Amino acid sequence: MVYKVSIVIPGSESGGAIINLREIPKVGDRIQVGEMEVEVMEVMDLVPPRGDFHFMHATCKVVEPQK
């Protein structure tokens, strides 16, 4: 199964992305989006799964690099 995930990052200059994942994203997961690491805050199904694809939306926040 491929999870096509629309990533939205409120307040971020990048705005977000659409990425493919091999596992369902869960609240608290950290995902690499380009050069940013984000933490999943909310996950919603967009439409029912179709074939090998599951379309989802995730609202995330940027994880600040540790110093």
Number of C-alpha atoms within 10 A of each C-alpha: 13 16 19 18 23 18 22 20 19 13 9 11 7 12 10 17 12 14 15 13 14 9 9 14 21 14 13 12 12 17 18 12 15 10 6 13 15 21 20 21 16 15 18 14 12 14 10 10 14 9 8 8 13 19 17 20 19 23 19 24 20 18 14 9 7 4 3
